[in-house]
């Protein structure tokens, strides 16, 4: 099966795009401004008017300044609210059959519908950087494990920060060397101004592997030919038939595979899930992991030993 295609709106320098690409998507970025550091095919265009057809998944990260705690409350009205216009565009695209999934990202406080949260602490990054993600498909976020022994690395812009009493996402004041910020974010190709606005690729890899899993149950990758042959009713029927087994039960111990005995590629949603409900990923060689992350392993250990400590 060919790699599904993903269109990343408001892509900036490609932090989110890199995670989706690592999860198994062919990614194209769209931004209204030139993005010389963007590492994938790029289209300079307005996200509110660009053609959305020809993609399986459409992701969008509309500007967050209107909702961010980093923006002074008396200046938030100066920034546009593009969440609702983008949501309408993406939902229309899914209903038309131009795509089978959408994902919208933004900061805590943004008006997203039933979003999941991803925490950098839980993914064992150097940043905390909570972000919300809305989708038309069921996705799993992460719990929060703010148990690091050192402060989170501060990776954010200086706009509106001078004199702040409450740091963003629990982070201290600015002054981080670029290379330290890059290491904390898991990004090695963009300069500091882009880094402060970026989404760590680990976030969208976490979600992208789940989307790849849904791709096995939904329509084949969307092209002009398949759209002409596939009606909306047929697409809806496929989704209803597969929604029940998109995320298997935790007790399912069937082996991973592609149906012909070969191992399933790393980075796809497998047939086992972690204690927290997140899908587990089996390496090309080796055993199934018992937990999705070191944080989940620690939480399971704390639960097992709670009675002994008492």
LUMFI-707000 format. One record per residue (C-alpha): residue number from 0; z, y, x. Coordinates in nm, 2 decimals. Example, Ala and Ser with C-alpha at 12.3 -4.5 7.8 and 13.67 -1.06 7.14 Angstrom:
<nodes>
fise_c3_c2_c1
0_0.78_-0.45_1.23
1_0.71_-0.11_1.37
</nodes>
This chain:
<nodes>
fise_c3_c2_c1
0_0.00_0.00_0.00
1_-0.09_0.34_0.14
2_0.17_0.60_0.19
3_0.24_0.81_-0.12
4_0.17_1.18_-0.10
5_0.43_1.46_-0.13
6_0.38_1.83_-0.17
7_0.67_2.04_-0.04
8_0.68_2.39_-0.20
9_0.86_2.67_-0.02
10_0.84_2.44_0.29
11_0.94_2.71_0.55
12_0.95_2.54_0.90
13_0.96_2.19_0.75
14_1.32_2.06_0.77
15_1.30_1.89_0.43
16_0.94_1.78_0.50
17_1.05_1.59_0.81
18_1.30_1.38_0.61
19_1.04_1.29_0.34
20_0.79_1.20_0.61
21_1.04_0.98_0.79
22_1.11_0.81_0.45
23_0.75_0.71_0.42
24_0.55_1.00_0.26
25_0.24_1.18_0.38
26_0.36_1.54_0.34
27_0.18_1.87_0.29
28_0.37_2.20_0.30
29_0.31_2.51_0.10
30_0.46_2.85_0.17
31_0.36_3.21_0.09
32_0.41_3.31_0.45
33_0.26_3.17_0.76
34_0.47_2.89_0.91
35_0.36_2.84_1.28
36_0.64_2.59_1.34
37_0.56_2.36_1.04
38_0.48_2.01_1.19
39_0.26_1.88_0.91
40_-0.06_1.98_0.72
41_0.01_2.33_0.57
42_-0.14_2.55_0.30
43_-0.05_2.92_0.28
44_-0.02_2.99_-0.10
45_0.21_3.10_-0.38
46_0.41_2.81_-0.51
47_0.38_2.95_-0.86
48_0.00_2.92_-0.86
49_-0.10_2.66_-0.60
50_-0.28_2.35_-0.73
51_-0.03_2.07_-0.78
52_-0.28_1.79_-0.85
53_-0.33_1.49_-0.62
54_0.03_1.43_-0.52
55_0.27_1.16_-0.61
56_0.59_1.37_-0.57
57_0.63_1.74_-0.57
58_0.94_1.88_-0.39
59_1.05_2.25_-0.41
60_1.32_2.46_-0.24
61_1.30_2.80_-0.42
62_1.48_3.09_-0.25
63_1.86_3.05_-0.27
64_1.98_3.41_-0.20
65_2.04_3.48_-0.57
66_2.29_3.20_-0.59
67_2.43_3.18_-0.24
68_2.79_3.27_-0.16
69_2.65_3.43_0.16
70_2.49_3.70_-0.05
71_2.72_3.98_-0.17
72_2.78_3.96_-0.54
73_2.66_4.31_-0.61
74_2.32_4.24_-0.43
75_2.23_3.91_-0.58
76_2.02_4.07_-0.86
77_1.79_4.20_-0.59
78_1.67_3.84_-0.52
79_1.43_3.65_-0.76
80_1.54_3.36_-0.97
81_1.25_3.11_-0.92
82_1.43_2.79_-1.02
83_1.33_2.80_-1.39
84_0.96_2.89_-1.33
85_0.93_2.62_-1.07
86_1.11_2.36_-1.29
87_0.86_2.43_-1.57
88_0.56_2.39_-1.33
89_0.69_2.06_-1.20
90_0.78_1.91_-1.53
91_0.44_2.00_-1.67
92_0.28_1.83_-1.37
93_0.48_1.51_-1.43
94_0.40_1.52_-1.80
95_0.02_1.56_-1.73
96_0.03_1.27_-1.49
97_-0.05_1.48_-1.19
98_0.27_1.34_-1.02
99_0.53_1.09_-1.11
100_0.83_1.26_-0.97
101_0.97_1.60_-0.87
102_1.27_1.72_-0.67
103_1.42_2.07_-0.67
104_1.67_2.17_-0.40
105_1.91_2.46_-0.39
106_2.26_2.57_-0.30
107_2.58_2.51_-0.50
108_2.59_2.76_-0.79
109_2.22_2.74_-0.86
110_2.12_2.65_-1.22
111_1.99_2.30_-1.15
112_2.01_2.03_-1.42
113_2.23_1.73_-1.35
114_2.19_1.76_-0.98
115_2.33_1.53_-0.71
116_2.51_1.67_-0.41
117_2.45_1.58_-0.04
118_2.71_1.66_0.22
119_2.64_1.68_0.59
120_2.99_1.57_0.68
121_2.93_1.24_0.49
122_2.60_1.18_0.67
123_2.79_1.25_1.00
124_2.59_1.55_1.09
125_2.73_1.85_1.28
126_2.71_2.07_0.96
127_2.86_2.04_0.62
128_2.60_2.24_0.43
129_2.63_2.11_0.07
130_2.30_2.11_-0.11
131_2.21_2.02_-0.47
132_1.90_1.82_-0.58
133_1.75_1.79_-0.93
134_1.50_1.53_-1.02
135_1.33_1.36_-1.32
136_1.42_1.02_-1.16
137_1.77_0.88_-1.11
138_1.88_0.96_-0.75
139_2.21_0.90_-0.57
140_2.38_1.18_-0.38
141_2.67_1.14_-0.14
142_3.05_1.17_-0.18
143_3.23_1.43_0.04
144_3.42_1.31_0.34
145_3.55_1.63_0.51
146_3.75_1.44_0.76
147_3.61_1.55_1.09
148_3.86_1.65_1.36
149_3.65_1.95_1.47
150_3.51_2.24_1.27
151_3.15_2.21_1.14
152_2.89_2.38_1.35
153_2.80_2.73_1.20
154_2.42_2.73_1.13
155_2.35_3.02_0.89
156_2.21_3.37_0.90
157_2.42_3.68_0.96
158_2.30_3.86_0.64
159_2.61_3.96_0.44
160_2.85_3.77_0.67
161_3.02_4.05_0.85
162_3.38_4.08_0.74
163_3.36_3.77_0.52
164_3.70_3.61_0.45
165_3.56_3.28_0.32
166_3.32_3.11_0.56
167_3.01_2.94_0.42
168_3.06_2.57_0.35
169_3.38_2.57_0.55
170_3.20_2.70_0.86
171_3.33_2.96_1.10
172_3.16_3.29_1.20
173_2.81_3.31_1.36
174_2.75_3.28_1.73
175_2.62_2.93_1.78
176_2.37_2.86_2.06
177_2.03_2.75_1.92
178_2.04_2.41_2.09
179_2.38_2.33_1.95
180_2.26_2.43_1.60
181_1.95_2.21_1.64
182_2.16_1.91_1.74
183_2.40_1.96_1.45
184_2.11_1.98_1.20
185_1.90_1.70_1.34
186_1.61_1.94_1.41
187_1.45_2.00_1.75
188_1.14_2.21_1.68
189_1.23_2.53_1.51
190_1.39_2.86_1.63
191_1.72_3.00_1.51
192_1.59_3.21_1.22
193_1.41_2.91_1.07
194_1.70_2.68_1.14
195_1.95_2.89_0.94
196_1.73_2.84_0.63
197_1.64_2.47_0.69
198_1.75_2.16_0.51
199_1.86_1.88_0.75
200_1.59_1.61_0.75
201_1.87_1.35_0.69
202_1.92_1.49_0.34
203_1.56_1.43_0.23
204_1.54_1.10_0.41
205_1.84_0.99_0.20
206_1.65_1.09_-0.12
207_1.31_1.00_0.01
208_1.40_0.63_0.06
209_1.51_0.62_-0.30
210_1.19_0.78_-0.42
211_0.99_0.52_-0.22
212_1.18_0.25_-0.40
213_1.08_0.40_-0.74
214_0.72_0.41_-0.62
215_0.72_0.03_-0.62
216_0.79_0.03_-0.99
217_0.59_0.33_-1.10
218_0.22_0.42_-1.09
219_0.01_0.36_-0.78
220_-0.03_0.67_-0.56
221_-0.19_0.95_-0.77
222_-0.56_1.03_-0.70
223_-0.82_1.19_-0.92
224_-0.96_0.85_-0.99
225_-0.63_0.70_-1.10
226_-0.55_1.00_-1.31
227_-0.88_0.96_-1.50
228_-0.80_0.59_-1.56
229_-0.43_0.62_-1.65
230_-0.31_0.77_-1.97
231_0.03_0.94_-2.01
232_0.13_0.67_-2.26
233_0.06_0.40_-2.01
234_0.25_0.58_-1.74
235_0.55_0.62_-1.98
236_0.53_0.25_-2.07
237_0.55_0.15_-1.70
238_0.85_0.38_-1.64
239_1.04_0.24_-1.94
240_0.97_-0.12_-1.83
241_1.09_-0.05_-1.48
242_1.38_0.19_-1.52
243_1.63_-0.09_-1.57
244_1.56_-0.25_-1.23
245_1.49_0.06_-1.02
246_1.84_0.03_-0.87
247_1.96_-0.33_-0.87
248_2.32_-0.44_-0.94
249_2.56_-0.44_-0.65
250_2.60_-0.82_-0.67
251_2.23_-0.89_-0.62
252_2.20_-1.08_-0.30
253_1.83_-1.16_-0.30
254_1.66_-1.13_0.04
255_1.45_-0.83_0.12
256_1.08_-0.88_0.15
257_0.73_-0.79_0.03
258_0.67_-1.11_-0.16
259_0.48_-1.28_0.12
260_0.78_-1.36_0.33
261_0.74_-1.07_0.57
262_1.04_-0.83_0.61
263_1.05_-0.51_0.41
264_0.98_-0.20_0.62
265_1.28_0.01_0.73
266_1.33_0.32_0.51
267_1.26_0.16_0.17
268_1.52_0.11_-0.10
269_1.62_-0.26_-0.08
270_1.77_-0.50_-0.33
271_2.13_-0.43_-0.23
272_2.34_-0.13_-0.28
273_2.66_0.01_-0.12
274_3.00_0.03_-0.28
275_2.93_0.39_-0.36
276_2.60_0.31_-0.54
277_2.37_0.42_-0.26
278_2.09_0.19_-0.17
279_2.13_-0.01_0.16
280_1.85_-0.03_0.41
281_1.79_-0.34_0.61
282_1.65_-0.32_0.96
283_1.32_-0.49_1.04
284_1.54_-0.75_1.22
285_1.91_-0.81_1.17
286_2.17_-0.85_0.90
287_2.21_-0.65_0.59
288_2.46_-0.36_0.64
289_2.77_-0.37_0.43
290_2.79_0.00_0.39
291_2.55_0.29_0.38
292_2.73_0.51_0.62
293_3.03_0.52_0.86
294_3.21_0.73_0.60
295_3.18_0.46_0.33
296_3.30_0.20_0.58
297_3.61_0.41_0.65
298_3.67_0.46_0.27
299_3.65_0.09_0.21
300_3.89_0.02_0.50
301_4.14_0.28_0.36
302_4.12_0.11_0.02
303_4.18_-0.24_0.17
304_4.48_-0.12_0.37
305_4.64_0.10_0.11
306_4.86_-0.18_-0.02
307_4.97_-0.29_0.33
308_5.07_0.07_0.42
309_5.28_0.10_0.11
</nodes>
